[in-house]
Amino acid sequence: MSKEQRADVPDILLRIVERRKRRLAAFGEGEPPVPEGASPLLAAPDNPFLAALARQRGRAVIAEVKLGSPSLGSLRGQFDPLEVARTYARHGAAALSVVVEPDFFYGSYELLRGCRQASGLPTIAKDFVVDPLQLQWAKDAGADAILLVAALYSKEELYGYAAAARMHGLVPLVEVHDLGELGRLSGARWELVGVNNRNLRTFEVSIGHGLALASTLPTEAIKVAESGINSSSDLHMLRSVGYDAFLIGERLLLAPDPAKALKELLS
């Protein structure tokens, strides 16, 4: 792992976003978040990702495939991502998450396409979206949903990217980490709102973030707890305060037997 990818950098999120912008600059000038006349309507309820979480509300696991992270380094060659995706589908996952960011998480939209096809599960593209071009890439790769990290946007930009995602047929999962970011959601309706228990600026993890914010999340949204879920007791604790779905990555990926780990979490 290069020095600039080390997890002790004070603001990892800033470094990831700057790198993402530099890569995207090769494709031309960035577009405004939303074309003129974009619809503010919510995603259709039959969106596969949204529908899958609604069907298993309260016990819906979004199982993640990623090929590394700033804290883990590269995981390439340590497992077959397509087989892992199939395993998730066979053992009760409601949906799939695929991390596509290339420089810090070693991902790609080709990885998403392969995992989506291998598993048949509705899939969210986890990227750091800084240009609408990424929404088109996600859709072309077969994604049904897109992650929008609220920390990256003003309130107006967040609304714009959410509307643009819906125009592409993608349901936005808006991720927050604290009350300040949650405030950017006020004044609009949201399909999916997630709380990341991992601080993307420091990579420290605590499910206390999710527990503390649960009562403040939009009542109409499906509520997703992300990161730091290591046991069925963690999952039950988060469910007891109102979470409907659970995005779980490292607990499954790093397990000797991902199928057994998934069964234990759902027990």
Rosetta blueprint (number, residue, H / E / L):
1 M L
2 S L
3 K H
4 E H
5 Q H
6 R L
7 A L
8 D L
9 V L
10 P L
11 D L
12 I H
13 L H
14 L H
15 R H
16 I H
17 V H
18 E H
19 R H
20 R H
21 K H
22 R H
23 R H
24 L H
25 A H
26 A L
27 F L
28 G L
29 E L
30 G L
31 E L
32 P L
33 P L
34 V L
35 P L
36 E L
37 G L
38 A L
39 S L
40 P L
41 L L
42 L L
43 A L
44 A L
45 P L
46 D L
47 N L
48 P H
49 F H
50 L H
51 A H
52 A H
53 L H
54 A H
55 R H
56 Q L
57 R L
58 G L
59 R L
60 A E
61 V E
62 I E
63 A E
64 E E
65 V E
66 K L
67 L L
68 G E
69 S E
70 P L
71 S L
72 L L
73 G E
74 S E
75 L L
76 R L
77 G L
78 Q L
79 F L
80 D L
81 P H
82 L H
83 E H
84 V H
85 A H
86 R H
87 T H
88 Y H
89 A H
90 R H
91 H L
92 G L
93 A L
94 A L
95 A E
96 L E
97 S E
98 V E
99 V E
100 V L
101 E L
102 P L
103 D L
104 F L
105 F L
106 Y L
107 G L
108 S L
109 Y H
110 E H
111 L H
112 L H
113 R H
114 G H
115 C H
116 R H
117 Q H
118 A H
119 S H
120 G L
121 L L
122 P L
123 T E
124 I E
125 A E
126 K E
127 D L
128 F L
129 V L
130 V L
131 D L
132 P L
133 L H
134 Q H
135 L H
136 Q H
137 W H
138 A H
139 K H
140 D H
141 A L
142 G L
143 A L
144 D L
145 A E
146 I E
147 L E
148 L E
149 V E
150 A H
151 A H
152 L H
153 Y L
154 S L
155 K H
156 E H
157 E H
158 L H
159 Y H
160 G H
161 Y H
162 A H
163 A H
164 A H
165 A H
166 R H
167 M H
168 H L
169 G L
170 L L
171 V E
172 P E
173 L E
174 V E
175 E E
176 V E
177 H L
178 D L
179 L H
180 G H
181 E H
182 L H
183 G H
184 R H
185 L H
186 S L
187 G L
188 A L
189 R L
190 W L
191 E L
192 L E
193 V E
194 G E
195 V E
196 N E
197 N L
198 R E
199 N L
200 L L
201 R L
202 T L
203 F L
204 E L
205 V E
206 S L
207 I L
208 G H
209 H H
210 G H
211 L H
212 A H
213 L H
214 A H
215 S H
216 T H
217 L L
218 P L
219 T L
220 E L
221 A L
222 I E
223 K E
224 V E
225 A E
226 E E
227 S L
228 G L
229 I L
230 N L
231 S L
232 S H
233 S H
234 D H
235 L H
236 H H
237 M H
238 L H
239 R H
240 S H
241 V L
242 G L
243 Y L
244 D L
245 A E
246 F E
247 L E
248 I E
249 G L
250 E H
251 R H
252 L H
253 L H
254 L L
255 A L
256 P L
257 D L
258 P H
259 A H
260 K H
261 A H
262 L H
263 K H
264 E H
265 L H
266 L H
267 S L
